[in-house]
Structures are given as structure tokens and as C-alpha cells.
Amino acid sequence: MKIFNVRFDNLTLREAVNRAKIMLGMSSWHYIAGTNANLLRMARRDKRYCEAINQADLSLADGYGVICASRILGTPLAERIACMDFLDMLLPELHGTRVYLLGGRPGTTEKAGRHLQEQYPELLLCGVHHGFFEDPKAMAEEIAQSAPELLLVCLGSPKQELWMAQYGAYTGAKLACGCGGWIDVCAGDLKRAPIGWRKRNLEWAYRFLQEPWRLGRVCMSLTLPFLVLAEAGRKALDRTAKGEHQDGRK
């Protein structure tokens, strides 16, 4: 389905993980994008970003606001697939997979890499690099020297999706996943919301308490259902006007 011309795959978490494992077993390049309400608003204004999401082999609803929007449009998505839940289910099942970690601040990336190895000893961490690099293609070619299979890209949106769409294939990886702020949680610099908050779809509020500077993003995200309603109403009026016009011609 599409919301504001942004494509979403209607999958459960388990189905999305199974798709990712299939991609890892293939020889061609694939990438996964996750979009929440704020990013959906951004993609509505940014054509390049919208195209980068739509070109992804998996486009996941990483936000309850997106789920609400899909229900308003009458084509409900199966469930929210948060990046952290996705990786929590996927990574333990990838025995012997070569993983590269890209993104975050210098120091944070290395710490996240150490924690990743401790938590998932079945993975082979083949390299890490922070997110501050000048030449995006050269960065991709440098990653290729480590021969990764899975690439975790934590550059933040829209940068990570644009980078994966344009330069990801140069890495030689089979699959890349846009992971955003997951790296800060993995490094231990940011706490994820307790399960009770997540079950009540309040993970955004818990993160806001840790990062109050996100107030603007939170406010914009909360307006998404109203934008969807307005868009749906406009399209309904357009269809009505078109039908009346055709009837008049008859």
C-alpha cells in the first residue's frame, strides 16, 4: 500500500525477518528502509527521499502513526515493525554472517560494535566506521574490502536511505538495513523504552523524555492522521467532481 506515495510492505515482524533472511541467501544487492510518521512527512516533500524508500526491497512501517494512517485509509498494515524489534529477532538467527556497522559518532560506533559481538557471538563483525565521512562512494568501496554480508547503516534519515539507494551496491553486501538511532541503544548511550511503554505505543514519548530537543519532530508526527484525513477528503471530492463532470457530459 501507499501513503502520500510512499510504499509500505504489509508484513508482520516474523514475515519481514524471513524476507530478510531470504535476501541474505541471494547474491544480489538488497536494502531495507523503515519509515515513521515524521519521516513520512519528510518523504512527502522530498522526491529523492521518497524514491529511495520506494526502491527499497522492504519498506517497513516503523511508527504507530503510520499504522494509524493506514487504518484511516482503509488499508490497515499488519503491525508496526520497529527497527530494534526487527534486529532483535533477525540477528540471533544469523549464525556466521559477516556484519559491518556504519554510522554514529566516533567512539560510539566502536562501543556499539563491542556490545554487538558480546550480545550476538554467533555473528562475525568484520568492520565498523563512524558516520562522518566525506566521500560516500569511497566509503562504500572501503566497506567492500571487509566483504560484509549484512550492512547496518545508522546514518539517520534521509541520509541513510539516499546513501543505500545510490552507493550501497558498491559495498558488495547482500543486504543493508537502515537502522537510524539503533546504534546509540546498542552502544548503551540511549535507553530503549520499557516493554510497558512499547505495548501502549508510547515509545516516542519515552525517547522524548531522554531527548527533549525532539519536541518539534513529535509535534509534526502527531499531525499525520489529520493530514491523511485531509488528503483522503480532497481525493474524495476530486472523484465526486470528476464523476459529476462525466455525468454532465453524458
Protein Blocks (a to p, Z undefined) as FASTA:
>chain_A
ZZehiacddddfklmmmmmmmmmmpmbdcddddddfklmmmmmmmmklmmmmmmpmbdcd
ebfklmmmmmmnopacfbdcdfklmmmmmmmmmghiacddeedjehjlmmmmmmmmmmmm
mbccfbdcdfbdfblmlmmmmmmmnopabdcddebpaklmmmmmmmmmmnopabdcdekj
mmmmmnopaccddfklmmnopmmmmmmmmmmmlmmmmmmmmmmmmmmmmmmmmmmmmmmm
mmmmmmmmZZ
